[in-house]
Amino acid sequence: MLLQELETHQIELEMQNDELRRTQAALEATRDRFADLYHFAPTGYFTLNPQGLILETNLRGAEQLGTVRGRLQNKPFFLYVAESSRSVFWRGWREWWSEGGGAAVNQLLLKRKDRSTFHARIERQIVEDPVLGSVCRLAVSDISDLWRAEWVLRESEEKYRLLFESNPHPTWLYHPQTLAFLAVNQAAVEHYGYSREEFLRMSLKEIRPKEDIPTLLSEISDLSPGVHQMGIWRHQKKDGTCIEVEIVARTIHLMESPAVLVVATDVTERRRAEEAIRSMNEMLQEKNRQIEEASRARNRFFSYMSHELKTPVNSIVGYAQLLRNGTYGFLAPKQVEAIGRINTNAQDLVHLINNILDLAKLEAGKMTLQVTEVNLIDLAEKVILNFGPQLQEKELLLKKEIEPAFPRFFWTDPLQVRSILTNLLSNAVKFTQRGEIRLRLYCPPEGRGAVLAVSDTGVGIDPAHLERIFDEYEHQNYEPHEGAQVGGLQMIEGTGLGLAIVRRMVHFLQGKIEVSSAPDVGTTFTLFLPEQTPDDPLSGTSPL
């Protein structure tokens, strides 16, 4: 009896195992079907972590962004958001995570790897993944065709009304067989001198000189569908004045009847001006050629001289440091002080040479933007090290303030930022005799980017000179000095190149620089840097 029960139980177990295997096979088939639905869905699906990095995507998502799935792994999704939509994306992203992230829908302009754009409908929701933790699921639908259709439908009536009624150029409709005017706008009434009622009793032949009518009939006798640039024609106003007009015509259907829409641009004065310009133009071109040649010659001279000067000046700096370090024997305190001044002035000369080279490159258009991922904190530290001897000699303190939220890595051109920061710190050290230099790195109160502020407790700048400090060869600062005084302050000698180069480089980076100052209080230069977009968002580069 027991054996029979065991055999029965064994049969039942085998049946259950068979059922489990069938269930597992069904589950695997279902999983494969869902995987196929996910990967080959017509909608792009993305999974992002709280920092906005792409963790996974389906085939359609990669296709929407113009790349392959493997190259999207751990890339910031914001790189594929068009610049015009980034502020909306980041504002919604921060608010959404802070509020718990329920389901949300909005529209953004996205860009592909080849920089083309498309309108997308974004459905997003924060979910808890058993492996990844809190993640954001995005469903991206390309709605470009729908958006364009809605826009055309919404704008068409207003567009044609503005093109006709509010067009500043004379505009009319005429019948292609009878040449009779069917409608005219106010600009035509004002320009030609006929009332609207008079126009509607006239034909095209009546605004053309009689000798031009055969040509008119020949040119419009077989006007094909589409837009036509008809060239320059002669027209006659009501008072008999002859004018030259440039004609653009388009065949249309008006209430199921053929018609021709015409826009006439009076080019009489333009033609006269062009004739006159063709006669102040050869001279102007020659003058421009001479100016450009002189500019190139100056830049070649600057570049050549700067390169030639660098070798002996670097030698001076090297030997001065060796003397100061006691390599050639003990030096008396006054000798050490003198060597220190030689070293400082030689370093100032190296800085000047570098500025001249940068200015020559900027003016020659040879400065190019080399965007990479930069650690701005490390970059600032390396720049500060170059000012150690000068700070020590003048007994100045240098304080750094770095906001905790300041980005660790930042897309920009490190060479341009290094040059800007070097010039600002050099200016601060030069014009500060006592007190401290302060370097602040923080995030702007709104939007993305980085802010670098250099402050000093120097003599400050007279408000009357603030507008000119960024001009080339302008003296930028003042300090108390024995001898002839100017309002109690004496101008420090300098080339005036540093801040001029700073302004050009800031504009080159599409940034902004501001200055605030007060005499005997100090000066602060505040640099606002936008984050650049790399030429190829998928070509990773190592941080500086």
PyMOL commands that set and color helices and strands:
alter all, ss='L'
color gray80, all
select helices_A, chain A and resi 2-39+59-64+69-72+77-80+83-98+144-164+186-192+196-199+204-207+210-220+268-278+281-324+333-364+376-385+388-394+414-430+463-468+498-508
alter helices_A, ss='H'
color red, helices_A
select strands_A, chain A and resi 44-48+54-57+104-111+117-129+133-142+171-174+181-184+227-236+242-254+257-266+372-374+397-402+410-412+436-442+450-456+478-479+490-491+512-518+522-529
alter strands_A, ss='S'
color yellow, strands_A
deselect
rebuild
show_as cartoon
